[in-house]
Amino acid sequence: MHRYLFSAIWISWALYWWVQSRQVRANVWRESLSSRLLHIIPLLVAALLLWLPSISVAGLNERFVPLAWWLYWVGFALTLCGIFFSVLARKHLGRNWSATVTIKHDHELVQSGPYAYVRHPIYTGLLLAFVGSAIALGEWRGVVAVVLVTVALWRKLRVEERGMQQQFGEEYLEYSRKVAALIPFIL
């Protein structure tokens, strides 16, 4: 059941992302392919670890939490909340969104909606969704996937922050002093 329910959630999210990616502004600047691969590859490895149980890596198929129905549903709820938050943030960002780190033509610094609570709410939502998926799976492979996603998104966040500081200067620095990067009021 885990495989099908979570696959449906993540595939639905990916389809929404793909459809919405067609409605964005033109790029003025885009990160290099080599830079992009440094966060895409760990994200892909994390996804494979979570959704391909046939991949057997020594020790990673062992459970880190007991097999319990309530843990599965807690993980499911966290995954849904994370997916919802990332979609809400993506929708709020509108035509400024991009899968790669870019500066768009007439780029706007969005500070409202989810962006009033964290500077990178899409990443926050994705991290929460991966944590939920890992809890529902209950195996060490999920923990490794969450670590990989965290490292990949943190790296992407740093690249994005540099671009936003260059584009918006003091306005972005002030925003970053007031609003946490990933976890409201904490980080």
N, C-alpha and C positions, 0 to 999 in steps of 0.2 A: 504494500500500500504506500509506504514511504516514497518509493521510487516514482510512482505514478502521480501522486498528489503534488509532491514537490517539483517534479518535472513539469507538470501543468502550470504551476505558479511561475516558475522561472522562464518557461517558454513563452507564456503570456506576457511577462515583463519584457522579454527580449523582442517580441513582436511589436509591442507598443513603442519601445525604444527605436526600433528600426523605422516604423511608420513616421514617428515624430522627427526623425533625423532628416527627413526630406524638407522640413519647413524651418530652415535656419538661415541666418544672414551669411553673406560671403565673408571669407576669411581675409584678414589683413596680414596676419602672421600665424604660423603653425609650427608646432614643435617638430623636430626632426624624427624620421622613422626610427633611428637607433634609440632616441630618447623614449619614444612611444613603446617600443618593444620591451624596454626595461620595466614597464608596469603591465603590459599586456601578457607577457609570457607567465609571470607568477599568477596572474588572475586565471589564465587558462589552466595551469597546473592545479590550482585550487579547485576550480570547477570540475576537472577530471577526477580529482580525489574524492569529491563529494558525490558525484553522480555516476561514477563508473565503479560499482562495487566489485566488478570482476578483476579490477587492478589490485593485485595483492602485493603489498609491501610489508616486509617483516615487522610485526608488532603494530602496524597501523590499523589492522582490522580488529584489534582488541578493543573492548569497551572501556571508556573512561567514566561512564555513568551506568548505573544499573538499568537493565531493560525494564522500563515501566511505561505504561500507557500515558500517564500524566506528563512525563517528560517529553514524550512525543508531541503532545498537544501544546505544551508550553513552547517547544521549539517551533511548532506550526504557527502559533500566535505571534511569536517574535518575528518569524519570517514574513508573515503577512504585514505586520506593522512596519517592518523595514522596507518592504517593497512599496507599500502605500506611501511612506514618507519620501522615498526616492522619486516616485512618480509625481507626488505633490510638488516637490522641489523642481523637478524637470519641467512640469507644467508652468510653474511660477516663473522660471527662468526664461521661458518662451524662446524667441528666436536667437537669444544670446548663447544657447546651449551648443556644445560640440562634444563629440566623443574624444577628440584629441584636445590637448591644451592649445588654445588658439586665442587670438584677439580678432574680434569680428569688426566689420565695417559698422560704424555708429554703435559700437559696443557700449552697453549701459552697465553701471555698477548696481546690481540688484541687492537691496538691503532690507526688503520687506518679506512678508510671509515666512517660510521656513528659514530664509536667510537672515531674519532678525534674531534667530536663536543660535545658529551655527553658520559659519562662512561656507561650509561644504556639505550641505544637507544631503545631497545625492550620495556622497561617500558615507555619511553617517547611516543613511538608510540601507545601503548595500552591506556595510559592516554588520548592522543589526540583523539583516536577513541571512547573512552567512553564519552568524552566531546561532541564530534560530535553527537553521538547517543542520548545523553541526550538533546541536543538542538533540534534535530529533533523531539524527543518525546514531549518535551516542558512541561513535568509534573515534580512536585517536586520529584517524585520517581527517576528521572534521576539525580537530584542534589545529593540525598542521595547515589545513586549508584556511582557517581564520587567521593564522599567523602570516601566511603568504599574502592574503588579501590586505591585511593591515599594513604590511611593509610596502606592497605595491601602491596602495592608495595614499599612504603617507608620502611616498616618493613623488607621486603625481601631484599631490596637494602642494608640495614644496615648489615644484616647477611652475604650477599654476599661480602660486602666490607671487613668485618673482615677476611673472608676466603682468599680473594685476597691479603690482606696485609700480612697474614701469609705465603702464597705461594710465593709472589713476593717481599716482603719486601720493600726496599727503591725505587725500580723501580715503584711499584704501588703507593707509597706515592708521588713520583714526578709526576706521571701521574695524580693523583687526585688533585694536586696543580694546574696543567695546564688546566684540562678539568672538566667542571661542571658535576654534577651527572645526572640531568634530563633536565634542560632548558639551552640551550647554553648560556654561558657567565653570567648566573644569579644564578642558583641553581644547 
